[in-house]
Structures are given as C-alpha cells and as structure tokens.
Amino acid sequence: MAVAPTRAEALSLFRSFLRTARQFSDYNIREYTRRRTVDAFRENRVLGDAVAAAAAFADGKKQLEVAKRQAVVYSLYATKAKSIMEMKLQ
C-alpha cells in the first residue's frame, strides 16, 4: 500500500520545481515551467486518496528530474540576447 507524501515533502518538491524553473535562461520556458508547476500542485492539492497522492508525488519527482536535465541542456545552448521582458529600459 502506498503512503501519501507529507506536507513537508510536497512543499520541498514544489520549491525544487521553482528553483529549477529559475535556472532556465529563456524567459518563456522559465515562466512556462513556473506556471505549470503552480497549476499542477493546485490541481493535485485535492487528492484525498493516499494511492493517488503517492502516484502524483512519484510522477512529480520524475518530472523534476526531467526539468533539471532540460535546464542543463538549455544552459549549454543559451543565446546571449535577452528577452524583451528582461531588458532594462533606459
């Protein structure tokens, strides 16, 4: 029988996702990752079944590893130009 993750474990996973999202140099990908993280955690917040919560948590951990690998790949091929959203107005 699967054990549901504790609140601390879920918050730790959430923070890890947000930290990983900040590593993307591209604004659009960074914001997509952040937005997708918040939406997924809100969606799974109401899971009452321990098995479903454990499955969602395990899937989240797998997705975090994918996001970390993608952040490394994106950093290798990052462009030097910034997004218009990141440029300082003078």
MOPAC internal coordinates of N, CA, C and O (Angstrom, degrees):
PM7 1SCF
backbone

  N    0.0000 0     0.00 0     0.00 0    0    0    0
  C    1.4422 1     0.00 0     0.00 0    1    0    0
  C    1.5275 1   109.37 1     0.00 0    2    1    0
  O    1.2310 1   120.66 1   -44.71 1    3    2    1
  N    1.3013 1   116.35 1   135.29 1    3    2    1
  C    1.4588 1   121.89 1  -177.03 1    5    3    2
  C    1.5284 1   110.40 1   -80.29 1    6    5    3
  O    1.2310 1   121.52 1   -35.27 1    7    6    5
  N    1.3194 1   114.70 1   144.73 1    7    6    5
  C    1.4572 1   121.25 1   179.18 1    9    7    6
  C    1.5292 1   107.96 1  -103.47 1   10    9    7
  O    1.2310 1   120.86 1   -49.77 1   11   10    9
  N    1.3139 1   115.96 1   130.23 1   11   10    9
  C    1.4616 1   120.65 1   179.38 1   13   11   10
  C    1.5287 1   109.29 1   -66.96 1   14   13   11
  O    1.2310 1   120.16 1   -36.37 1   15   14   13
  N    1.3268 1   117.30 1   143.63 1   15   14   13
  C    1.4706 1   119.35 1   178.46 1   17   15   14
  C    1.5274 1   110.54 1   -68.88 1   18   17   15
  O    1.2310 1   121.52 1   -29.85 1   19   18   17
  N    1.3084 1   114.70 1   150.15 1   19   18   17
  C    1.4626 1   119.15 1   177.94 1   21   19   18
  C    1.5274 1   109.47 1   -75.03 1   22   21   19
  O    1.2310 1   121.24 1   -12.90 1   23   22   21
  N    1.3075 1   115.23 1   167.10 1   23   22   21
  C    1.4657 1   120.45 1   178.78 1   25   23   22
  C    1.5234 1   110.28 1   -61.17 1   26   25   23
  O    1.2310 1   120.48 1   140.09 1   27   26   25
  N    1.3290 1   116.69 1   -39.91 1   27   26   25
  C    1.4689 1   120.96 1  -179.77 1   29   27   26
  C    1.5261 1   111.10 1   -63.97 1   30   29   27
  O    1.2310 1   120.29 1   140.23 1   31   30   29
  N    1.3215 1   117.04 1   -39.77 1   31   30   29
  C    1.4678 1   120.34 1   178.32 1   33   31   30
  C    1.5278 1   111.09 1   -65.70 1   34   33   31
  O    1.2310 1   120.78 1   138.61 1   35   34   33
  N    1.3304 1   116.11 1   -41.39 1   35   34   33
  C    1.4614 1   120.12 1   179.51 1   37   35   34
  C    1.5283 1   110.65 1   -65.90 1   38   37   35
  O    1.2310 1   119.93 1   138.20 1   39   38   37
  N    1.3240 1   117.73 1   -41.80 1   39   38   37
  C    1.4672 1   121.10 1   178.34 1   41   39   38
  C    1.5277 1   111.12 1   -65.91 1   42   41   39
  O    1.2310 1   120.74 1   142.99 1   43   42   41
  N    1.3130 1   116.19 1   -37.01 1   43   42   41
  C    1.4564 1   120.26 1   177.56 1   45   43   42
  C    1.5298 1   110.74 1   -63.85 1   46   45   43
  O    1.2310 1   120.39 1   137.48 1   47   46   45
  N    1.3122 1   116.86 1   -42.52 1   47   46   45
  C    1.4625 1   121.36 1   177.59 1   49   47   46
  C    1.5290 1   109.95 1   -63.74 1   50   49   47
  O    1.2310 1   120.35 1   137.23 1   51   50   49
  N    1.3210 1   116.93 1   -42.77 1   51   50   49
  C    1.4625 1   122.08 1   179.20 1   53   51   50
  C    1.5285 1   110.79 1   -60.25 1   54   53   51
  O    1.2310 1   120.47 1   132.74 1   55   54   53
  N    1.3379 1   116.72 1   -47.26 1   55   54   53
  C    1.4604 1   120.65 1   179.36 1   57   55   54
  C    1.5202 1   111.64 1   -64.14 1   58   57   55
  O    1.2310 1   120.66 1   142.35 1   59   58   57
  N    1.3198 1   116.34 1   -37.65 1   59   58   57
  C    1.4646 1   119.91 1   178.28 1   61   59   58
  C    1.5241 1   110.94 1   -63.01 1   62   61   59
  O    1.2310 1   120.56 1   139.72 1   63   62   61
  N    1.3243 1   116.53 1   -40.28 1   63   62   61
  C    1.4620 1   120.50 1   176.85 1   65   63   62
  C    1.5235 1   110.57 1   -62.09 1   66   65   63
  O    1.2310 1   120.21 1   135.63 1   67   66   65
  N    1.3183 1   117.20 1   -44.37 1   67   66   65
  C    1.4565 1   120.13 1  -179.04 1   69   67   66
  C    1.5314 1   111.51 1   -66.57 1   70   69   67
  O    1.2310 1   120.09 1   142.25 1   71   70   69
  N    1.3344 1   117.43 1   -37.75 1   71   70   69
  C    1.4592 1   120.61 1   176.03 1   73   71   70
  C    1.5230 1   111.21 1   -64.12 1   74   73   71
  O    1.2310 1   120.99 1   138.81 1   75   74   73
  N    1.3256 1   115.70 1   -41.19 1   75   74   73
  C    1.4601 1   120.28 1   178.71 1   77   75   74
  C    1.5201 1   110.43 1   -66.21 1   78   77   75
  O    1.2310 1   120.10 1   141.43 1   79   78   77
  N    1.3105 1   117.42 1   -38.57 1   79   78   77
  C    1.4672 1   120.86 1   178.98 1   81   79   78
  C    1.5244 1   110.70 1   -61.23 1   82   81   79
  O    1.2310 1   120.08 1   143.16 1   83   82   81
  N    1.3196 1   117.44 1   -36.84 1   83   82   81
  C    1.4718 1   120.79 1  -179.83 1   85   83   82
  C    1.5256 1   112.20 1   -66.96 1   86   85   83
  O    1.2310 1   119.66 1   161.57 1   87   86   85
  N    1.3272 1   118.25 1   -18.43 1   87   86   85
  C    1.4551 1   121.45 1  -178.18 1   89   87   86
  C    1.5234 1   113.14 1   -77.52 1   90   89   87
  O    1.2310 1   119.87 1   163.15 1   91   90   89
  N    1.3282 1   117.85 1   -16.85 1   91   90   89
  C    1.4601 1   120.26 1   179.38 1   93   91   90
  C    1.5164 1   109.18 1   -72.71 1   94   93   91
  O    1.2310 1   120.64 1   -49.26 1   95   94   93
  N    1.3233 1   116.38 1   130.74 1   95   94   93
  C    1.4658 1   119.45 1  -179.51 1   97   95   94
  C    1.5200 1   111.56 1   -79.30 1   98   97   95
  O    1.2310 1   119.97 1   151.49 1   99   98   97
  N    1.3125 1   117.67 1   -28.51 1   99   98   97
  C    1.4594 1   121.36 1  -179.51 1  101   99   98
  C    1.5275 1   110.21 1   -78.97 1  102  101   99
  O    1.2310 1   120.95 1   -53.46 1  103  102  101
  N    1.3227 1   115.78 1   126.54 1  103  102  101
  C    1.4632 1   121.28 1  -177.05 1  105  103  102
  C    1.5219 1   112.26 1   -58.20 1  106  105  103
  O    1.2310 1   120.22 1   133.89 1  107  106  105
  N    1.3206 1   117.19 1   -46.11 1  107  106  105
  C    1.4618 1   121.03 1  -176.37 1  109  107  106
  C    1.5277 1   111.93 1   -63.02 1  110  109  107
  O    1.2310 1   120.29 1   137.45 1  111  110  109
  N    1.2966 1   117.06 1   -42.55 1  111  110  109
  C    1.4647 1   120.07 1   179.95 1  113  111  110
  C    1.5195 1   110.62 1   -70.99 1  114  113  111
  O    1.2310 1   121.10 1   141.15 1  115  114  113
  N    1.3187 1   115.49 1   -38.85 1  115  114  113
  C    1.4710 1   119.55 1   178.69 1  117  115  114
  C    1.5289 1   110.56 1   -61.46 1  118  117  115
  O    1.2310 1   120.45 1   133.01 1  119  118  117
  N    1.3151 1   116.74 1   -46.99 1  119  118  117
  C    1.4630 1   120.41 1  -179.65 1  121  119  118
  C    1.5218 1   112.11 1   -69.52 1  122  121  119
  O    1.2310 1   119.98 1   143.82 1  123  122  121
  N    1.3276 1   117.64 1   -36.18 1  123  122  121
  C    1.4600 1   120.12 1   176.91 1  125  123  122
  C    1.5288 1   110.13 1   -62.45 1  126  125  123
  O    1.2310 1   120.57 1   134.89 1  127  126  125
  N    1.3255 1   116.51 1   -45.11 1  127  126  125
  C    1.4668 1   120.42 1  -179.46 1  129  127  126
  C    1.5207 1   110.70 1   -63.04 1  130  129  127
  O    1.2310 1   120.57 1   136.72 1  131  130  129
  N    1.3229 1   116.51 1   -43.28 1  131  130  129
  C    1.4663 1   120.01 1   178.47 1  133  131  130
  C    1.5258 1   111.47 1   -63.20 1  134  133  131
  O    1.2310 1   120.85 1   133.33 1  135  134  133
  N    1.3241 1   115.99 1   -46.67 1  135  134  133
  C    1.4710 1   120.91 1  -178.52 1  137  135  134
  C    1.5296 1   110.92 1   -64.91 1  138  137  135
  O    1.2310 1   120.33 1   138.50 1  139  138  137
  N    1.3206 1   116.97 1   -41.50 1  139  138  137
  C    1.4663 1   120.95 1   179.67 1  141  139  138
  C    1.5218 1   111.03 1   -65.24 1  142  141  139
  O    1.2310 1   120.68 1   143.31 1  143  142  141
  N    1.3296 1   116.31 1   -36.69 1  143  142  141
  C    1.4612 1   120.96 1   177.83 1  145  143  142
  C    1.5209 1   111.01 1   -63.13 1  146  145  143
  O    1.2310 1   120.68 1   129.83 1  147  146  145
  N    1.3171 1   116.31 1   -50.17 1  147  146  145
  C    1.4655 1   120.86 1  -178.92 1  149  147  146
  C    1.5262 1   110.32 1   -61.76 1  150  149  147
  O    1.2310 1   120.22 1   136.17 1  151  150  149
  N    1.3250 1   117.18 1   -43.83 1  151  150  149
  C    1.4649 1   120.68 1  -179.75 1  153  151  150
  C    1.5282 1   112.16 1   -63.61 1  154  153  151
  O    1.2310 1   120.47 1   137.71 1  155  154  153
  N    1.3303 1   116.71 1   -42.29 1  155  154  153
  C    1.4688 1   120.13 1  -178.68 1  157  155  154
  C    1.5301 1   111.06 1   -66.27 1  158  157  155
  O    1.2310 1   120.43 1   139.29 1  159  158  157
  N    1.3175 1   116.78 1   -40.71 1  159  158  157
  C    1.4583 1   118.74 1   179.92 1  161  159  158
  C    1.5264 1   111.52 1   -69.93 1  162  161  159
  O    1.2310 1   120.27 1   143.91 1  163  162  161
  N    1.3105 1   117.09 1   -36.09 1  163  162  161
  C    1.4692 1   119.01 1   175.04 1  165  163  162
  C    1.5198 1   111.23 1   -65.11 1  166  165  163
  O    1.2310 1   120.71 1   139.70 1  167  166  165
  N    1.3059 1   116.24 1   -40.30 1  167  166  165
  C    1.4646 1   121.55 1  -179.74 1  169  167  166
  C    1.5240 1   111.34 1   -64.44 1  170  169  167
  O    1.2310 1   120.54 1   140.18 1  171  170  169
  N    1.3331 1   116.57 1   -39.82 1  171  170  169
  C    1.4628 1   120.94 1  -176.37 1  173  171  170
  C    1.5235 1   113.51 1   -90.01 1  174  173  171
  O    1.2310 1   120.35 1   179.05 1  175  174  173
  N    1.3223 1   116.93 1    -0.95 1  175  174  173
  C    1.4589 1   120.60 1  -179.59 1  177  175  174
  C    1.5265 1   111.89 1   -62.48 1  178  177  175
  O    1.2310 1   119.97 1   148.68 1  179  178  177
  N    1.3130 1   117.66 1   -31.32 1  179  178  177
  C    1.4638 1   121.31 1  -174.21 1  181  179  178
  C    1.5258 1   113.41 1   -89.74 1  182  181  179
  O    1.2310 1   119.88 1  -174.13 1  183  182  181
  N    1.3246 1   117.83 1     5.87 1  183  182  181
  C    1.4631 1   119.90 1   179.29 1  185  183  182
  C    1.5262 1   109.50 1   -66.90 1  186  185  183
  O    1.2310 1   120.95 1   -61.84 1  187  186  185
  N    1.3084 1   115.80 1   118.16 1  187  186  185
  C    1.4577 1   120.33 1  -178.82 1  189  187  186
  C    1.5138 1   112.66 1   -99.42 1  190  189  187
  O    1.2310 1   120.78 1   154.81 1  191  190  189
  N    1.3104 1   116.11 1   -25.19 1  191  190  189
  C    1.4566 1   121.96 1  -179.34 1  193  191  190
  C    1.5262 1   109.91 1   -75.69 1  194  193  191
  O    1.2310 1   120.33 1   -50.97 1  195  194  193
  N    1.3269 1   116.97 1   129.03 1  195  194  193
  C    1.4607 1   121.07 1  -178.09 1  197  195  194
  C    1.5209 1   111.70 1   -63.33 1  198  197  195
  O    1.2310 1   120.38 1   143.51 1  199  198  197
  N    1.3107 1   116.87 1   -36.49 1  199  198  197
  C    1.4696 1   120.58 1  -179.51 1  201  199  198
  C    1.5265 1   110.19 1   -67.50 1  202  201  199
  O    1.2310 1   120.29 1   135.60 1  203  202  201
  N    1.3221 1   117.06 1   -44.40 1  203  202  201
  C    1.4676 1   120.92 1   179.55 1  205  203  202
  C    1.5241 1   110.67 1   -66.07 1  206  205  203
  O    1.2310 1   120.06 1   140.06 1  207  206  205
  N    1.3182 1   117.50 1   -39.94 1  207  206  205
  C    1.4607 1   121.08 1   179.03 1  209  207  206
  C    1.5290 1   110.84 1   -65.77 1  210  209  207
  O    1.2310 1   120.34 1   138.81 1  211  210  209
  N    1.3240 1   116.95 1   -41.19 1  211  210  209
  C    1.4644 1   120.81 1   178.21 1  213  211  210
  C    1.5238 1   110.84 1   -65.47 1  214  213  211
  O    1.2310 1   120.26 1   140.60 1  215  214  213
  N    1.3186 1   117.11 1   -39.40 1  215  214  213
  C    1.4640 1   120.94 1   178.69 1  217  215  214
  C    1.5319 1   110.56 1   -66.42 1  218  217  215
  O    1.2310 1   120.24 1   138.16 1  219  218  217
  N    1.3243 1   117.14 1   -41.84 1  219  218  217
  C    1.4614 1   120.86 1   178.53 1  221  219  218
  C    1.5256 1   110.43 1   -65.08 1  222  221  219
  O    1.2310 1   120.27 1   141.32 1  223  222  221
  N    1.3160 1   117.09 1   -38.68 1  223  222  221
  C    1.4567 1   121.59 1   179.16 1  225  223  222
  C    1.5255 1   110.75 1   -65.91 1  226  225  223
  O    1.2310 1   120.48 1   135.90 1  227  226  225
  N    1.3263 1   116.69 1   -44.10 1  227  226  225
  C    1.4661 1   121.03 1   178.65 1  229  227  226
  C    1.5269 1   110.51 1   -63.49 1  230  229  227
  O    1.2310 1   120.47 1   138.96 1  231  230  229
  N    1.3335 1   116.72 1   -41.04 1  231  230  229
  C    1.4641 1   120.58 1   177.72 1  233  231  230
  C    1.5283 1   109.97 1   -64.81 1  234  233  231
  O    1.2310 1   120.17 1   141.26 1  235  234  233
  N    1.3131 1   117.27 1   -38.74 1  235  234  233
  C    1.4539 1   121.13 1   177.94 1  237  235  234
  C    1.5148 1   112.25 1   -62.77 1  238  237  235
  O    1.2310 1   120.32 1   139.89 1  239  238  237
  N    1.3256 1   117.00 1   -40.11 1  239  238  237
  C    1.4560 1   120.27 1   177.84 1  241  239  238
  C    1.5253 1   111.28 1   -64.87 1  242  241  239
  O    1.2310 1   120.60 1   141.40 1  243  242  241
  N    1.3273 1   116.45 1   -38.60 1  243  242  241
  C    1.4674 1   119.89 1   176.72 1  245  243  242
  C    1.5299 1   110.69 1   -65.39 1  246  245  243
  O    1.2310 1   120.69 1   137.70 1  247  246  245
  N    1.3297 1   116.29 1   -42.30 1  247  246  245
  C    1.4620 1   120.34 1   179.39 1  249  247  246
  C    1.5284 1   111.53 1   -65.74 1  250  249  247
  O    1.2310 1   120.50 1   147.11 1  251  250  249
  N    1.3212 1   116.65 1   -32.89 1  251  250  249
  C    1.4596 1   120.26 1   177.25 1  253  251  250
  C    1.5261 1   110.58 1   -64.16 1  254  253  251
  O    1.2310 1   120.43 1   137.37 1  255  254  253
  N    1.3101 1   116.78 1   -42.63 1  255  254  253
  C    1.4668 1   120.12 1   178.26 1  257  255  254
  C    1.5194 1   111.22 1   -63.04 1  258  257  255
  O    1.2310 1   120.38 1   141.43 1  259  258  257
  N    1.3260 1   116.88 1   -38.57 1  259  258  257
  C    1.4655 1   120.93 1   176.90 1  261  259  258
  C    1.5233 1   109.65 1   -63.96 1  262  261  259
  O    1.2310 1   120.26 1   135.02 1  263  262  261
  N    1.3146 1   117.11 1   -44.98 1  263  262  261
  C    1.4638 1   121.21 1  -179.30 1  265  263  262
  C    1.5270 1   111.09 1   -63.17 1  266  265  263
  O    1.2310 1   120.10 1   140.99 1  267  266  265
  N    1.3193 1   117.40 1   -39.01 1  267  266  265
  C    1.4622 1   120.58 1   178.26 1  269  267  266
  C    1.5279 1   110.97 1   -63.48 1  270  269  267
  O    1.2310 1   120.70 1   136.77 1  271  270  269
  N    1.3353 1   116.26 1   -43.23 1  271  270  269
  C    1.4655 1   119.49 1   178.28 1  273  271  270
  C    1.5208 1   110.87 1   -64.34 1  274  273  271
  O    1.2310 1   120.56 1   139.16 1  275  274  273
  N    1.3279 1   116.53 1   -40.84 1  275  274  273
  C    1.4572 1   120.45 1   179.50 1  277  275  274
  C    1.5260 1   111.38 1   -64.69 1  278  277  275
  O    1.2310 1   120.20 1   142.83 1  279  278  277
  N    1.3226 1   117.23 1   -37.17 1  279  278  277
  C    1.4648 1   120.49 1   178.45 1  281  279  278
  C    1.5252 1   110.42 1   -62.24 1  282  281  279
  O    1.2310 1   120.40 1   140.98 1  283  282  281
  N    1.3176 1   116.84 1   -39.02 1  283  282  281
  C    1.4619 1   120.28 1   178.15 1  285  283  282
  C    1.5251 1   110.15 1   -65.90 1  286  285  283
  O    1.2310 1   120.40 1   134.02 1  287  286  285
  N    1.3245 1   116.83 1   -45.98 1  287  286  285
  C    1.4619 1   120.77 1  -179.88 1  289  287  286
  C    1.5244 1   110.56 1   -61.99 1  290  289  287
  O    1.2310 1   119.95 1   134.93 1  291  290  289
  N    1.3238 1   117.70 1   -45.07 1  291  290  289
  C    1.4601 1   120.82 1   179.20 1  293  291  290
  C    1.5155 1   111.39 1   -63.73 1  294  293  291
  O    1.2310 1   119.68 1   145.91 1  295  294  293
  N    1.3303 1   118.21 1   -34.09 1  295  294  293
  C    1.4610 1   119.84 1   179.40 1  297  295  294
  C    1.5286 1   111.49 1   -69.41 1  298  297  295
  O    1.2310 1   120.22 1   151.02 1  299  298  297
  N    1.3287 1   117.18 1   -28.98 1  299  298  297
  C    1.4583 1   120.22 1   178.65 1  301  299  298
  C    1.5221 1   111.90 1   -69.51 1  302  301  299
  O    1.2310 1   120.55 1   148.01 1  303  302  301
  N    1.3166 1   116.56 1   -31.99 1  303  302  301
  C    1.4642 1   121.42 1  -175.48 1  305  303  302
  C    1.5243 1   112.05 1  -115.13 1  306  305  303
  O    1.2310 1   120.15 1  -152.62 1  307  306  305
  N    1.3043 1   117.32 1    27.38 1  307  306  305
  C    1.4640 1   121.48 1  -177.65 1  309  307  306
  C    1.5231 1   110.22 1   -70.11 1  310  309  307
  O    1.2310 1   121.20 1   -37.12 1  311  310  309
  N    1.3138 1   115.30 1   142.88 1  311  310  309
  C    1.4581 1   120.33 1   175.92 1  313  311  310
  C    1.5261 1   109.13 1   -83.00 1  314  313  311
  O    1.2310 1   121.04 1   -20.69 1  315  314  313
  N    1.3033 1   115.62 1   159.31 1  315  314  313
  C    1.4637 1   120.16 1   179.79 1  317  315  314
  C    1.5233 1   111.73 1   -82.97 1  318  317  315
  O    1.2310 1   120.27 1   154.64 1  319  318  317
  N    1.3260 1   117.08 1   -25.36 1  319  318  317
  C    1.4649 1   120.52 1  -179.08 1  321  319  318
  C    1.5201 1   110.30 1   -76.18 1  322  321  319
  O    1.2310 1   121.29 1   -39.43 1  323  322  321
  N    1.3087 1   115.14 1   140.57 1  323  322  321
  C    1.4651 1   120.23 1   178.24 1  325  323  322
  C    1.5174 1   110.33 1   -89.73 1  326  325  323
  O    1.2310 1   121.22 1   -19.43 1  327  326  325
  N    1.2906 1   115.27 1   160.57 1  327  326  325
  C    1.4499 1   121.09 1   174.32 1  329  327  326
  C    1.5136 1   109.31 1   -70.21 1  330  329  327
  O    1.2310 1   120.30 1   -23.73 1  331  330  329
  N    1.3020 1   117.04 1   156.27 1  331  330  329
  C    1.4647 1   121.86 1   178.26 1  333  331  330
  C    1.5266 1   110.03 1   -61.41 1  334  333  331
  O    1.2310 1   120.65 1   153.45 1  335  334  333
  N    1.3413 1   116.36 1   -26.55 1  335  334  333
  C    1.4632 1   120.64 1  -179.65 1  337  335  334
  C    1.5324 1   110.99 1   -72.96 1  338  337  335
  O    1.2310 1   119.74 1   159.93 1  339  338  337
  N    1.3224 1   118.11 1   -20.07 1  339  338  337
  C    1.4483 1   121.83 1  -176.89 1  341  339  338
  C    1.5198 1   113.81 1  -103.27 1  342  341  339
  O    1.2310 1   119.90 1   171.07 1  343  342  341
  N    1.3241 1   117.79 1    -8.93 1  343  342  341
  C    1.4635 1   120.94 1  -177.74 1  345  343  342
  C    1.5251 1   110.54 1   -72.81 1  346  345  343
  O    1.2310 1   121.05 1   -37.23 1  347  346  345
  N    1.3147 1   115.60 1   142.77 1  347  346  345
  C    1.4631 1   120.94 1   177.41 1  349  347  346
  C    1.5189 1   108.32 1   -86.71 1  350  349  347
  O    1.2310 1   121.28 1   -46.50 1  351  350  349
  N    1.3064 1   115.17 1   133.50 1  351  350  349
  C    1.4557 1   119.85 1   176.94 1  353  351  350
  C    1.5221 1   109.00 1   -82.02 1  354  353  351
  O    1.2310 1   120.55 1   -43.42 1  355  354  353
  N    1.3130 1   116.56 1   136.58 1  355  354  353
  C    1.4631 1   119.33 1  -178.89 1  357  355  354
  C    1.4895 1   110.83 1  -112.99 1  358  357  355
  O    1.2310 1   120.10 1   180.00 1  359  358  357

